[in-house]
Amino acid sequence: MDEIFKQYGSTIITVLAIIAVIAVIKLVIGNDANSIVYEAFANLIKSFYKDAGGVIPQA
């Protein structure tokens, strides 16, 4: 076991770090209408239409 960590320790840490970054991105972005990024973008579009004097499109 010690030999495995000596040879592949940095690779294992790198893989775990990449998986953690992907998990955080997936958590923040999400894939539905309740995600943080979706809500921020929808609010941006709604405020743009409101400030432009146009009709707010319905989702």
C-alpha positions, -999 to +999 in steps of 0.1 A: +000+000+000+029+024+009+045+016-025+013+025-043+011+059-026+048+066-033+043+060-070+007+072-076+001+096-047+002+128-067-019+113-095-045+102-069-046+137-053-050+153-088-079+130-097-096+137-064-091+174-069-106+173-104-136+153-091-141+178-063-141+207-088-166+190-110-188+183-081-187+220-070-195+232-105-224+207-108-237+219-075-235+256-084-247+253-120-271+225-116-294+213-144-328+227-135-346+260-130-337+261-093-299+264-098-281+295-087-267+303-122-301+298-139-319+321-114-292+348-118-294+346-156-332+347-156-332+377-132-307+394-155-329+389-186-360+400-167-343+432-155-331+439-190-366+437-205-379+458-176-353+485-180-358+484-218-395+490-214-404+458-231-428+430-222-413+404-198-413+370-215-430+342-196-410+310-190 
